[in-house]
Amino acid sequence: MAKPTGLSDEVRTIFEERKGQSLGHQQVFELMDVTGVDKTKERNGVRDVLTWLVSCGYLVKTGARATAAYRYSGQGMRFHKATAEELRERRIERGRAYRARNGAQPKAPRVDKMTINRDRVERLSGLAPAKAWGKEKDGQRPAETVEQFEARGGQVQRLTASWEQRV
């Protein structure tokens, strides 16, 4: 077997090296160097891997709880596929655990940046300049040229540009 890359690989390596032996939890923990008060999380992970390897047929379990012993079965890994119902139940359970951890606070609705808020557009339409191509909203005048504005009697103040002042 290649160099172990994960917890499951490490546990399988231990049992492949000791094919005839039965190992209890404590022996497996010592071989994996997860003994000690600060290694509780790692030991729980090893226990989970042992249970999984038994369910896959890779290990054979004898005894229960404190007297449980595991032995290499001689069979390869027999993966069992989860059914759609099992996957659904797991997803529901993970959701429950997440909500229990995080207080089940309702999330604020996501803001969709691509959707146009028609009410807001209508309110701001009076502030927008009129569109010359005929898309004016109610109450807006069509755009007009400077000549049309002067013809109506409007006054335009002309400012000289920097290049015009040098003459």
N, C-alpha and C positions, 0 to 999 in steps of 0.2 A: 504494500500500500504506500502511496506517496505520503509526503509530509502532511500531517493533519492540519486542516485549515480552520475547522470550527469545533465547537464543543462535541457535537455528535461524532465527528471524525476522531477526536481524541478518545472518546469512550470506546468506540469500535476498535481502535488500535490497542487499547488496554486488553480487551477481551480476545482479540485475535492473537495476541502474544501469550495468553493464558487460556488456551482452548479447552483444557480439561478441568480447569478450576471453577469453583463457584465462589463468587465474591459478594460480600455484603456491602451495604451502603458505606459503612465506615472505611472498609478496605478500598473501595473505589475513590472515596474522598481523599484518602491518604495518597493514593497513587496519582491523583490529579492535583495534589497539593492545594486543596480547598478546605483544609481544617483550620480552625481558629474562629474566634468570636466575630471578627470583621468580614468573614467570607460567607455569610448566610445567603446572600443573593446568589452567589456562585453555586453553593450546594443545592439550592432550590432548582437552579438551571440543570444541574447534573441529574437530579431526581426526575425532572421532566423528560430529559433525554432518555433515561433508563426506561421510563414508562412508554415512551414513544417507540424505542427499539423493541420492547416486548410486543407492542401492538403490531409492529411490522414483521414480527416473526424472527428477528435477528437474534434476540436473547430469549432464554427460557427463565421464568421466574418461579422460585419455590419459596413457600412461606409467605408471611404477610407482615406488614409494618416493620417492627424492630427486628424480626427474624427473617426478613426477606433476603434472599440470595439470588444472584443472577448468574447465568451460565451461557456460554456461546452455544447457539443452537446448531451451527454448522450450515445453516441455510443463508442465502444471500438476503439482501433487503427486499422485502415484499411490500411495496408501497400500496397503500389503500387510498383510493380517490374518495374525497368527500362528496356526498351527493349534494344536489342543489338545495335540498331542505336543510342539510347540516350547515352548509355555507351561509344560508339565510339566518339560521338560528345563531351562528357565531357572530354574524354582523349585528344582529339585534342585541346580543349580549354585550358586544364591545361598545355599542351605542349607549346602553344602559350604564355600563361602567364609566364611560366618559362623562355622561351627564351627572352621575353620582359624584365623581371627582370634581367636576367643574361647576357644580351648583345648578345645572340645568337652566342657565340664564338664556332668555330668548335673544336671538341674534338680531341686530339691526338689519333692515333690508339693504341689500347691496344696491349701490347706485349704478345704474346702467348708463354709461357715458354715451352710448350710441342712440339712445332713445330721445326723441324730441318731446319736451314738456309743452304741449300745445297751449295750456293756460298761461305759462310764463311767456311764450312767444307772443301771445295776444296782448298781454299787459305791456310788454316792451316794444310792441310794434309802433306805438306813437312816438317813441324816442328815436327810432331808426330813420335814417334818411329815406326818402321815397325812391323806389326803384324805377329806372327809366324804361324798363322793358315791359311795363304793364302789370306788375305784380303788387300793386299797392293794396294795402289793407283799408278797411273802413276808416274814414276820417283823414286819410293821407292824401295830399295833393301829388299829382304827378310831377316828376322832376322837370325843371325848365332851364334854359340856357341863360347866360348873363344878359344877352340882348333882349330876351323875352321879359326878364325881370325889369330891365330899364324901361322897356316899352310900357310896362304897367305903372311906371312912376317910381320905381325903386332907385335908390342911390347906391352906387358902388364906390368904395374907396380904393384907389389904386396905389399900391406901394411899389416903389422902384426897387429893382433887384440890384445886387451888388455890381453886376457887370454893366448895368445901365447908368449907374452913378458916376462912372469914370469919364463919361463923355464930355 
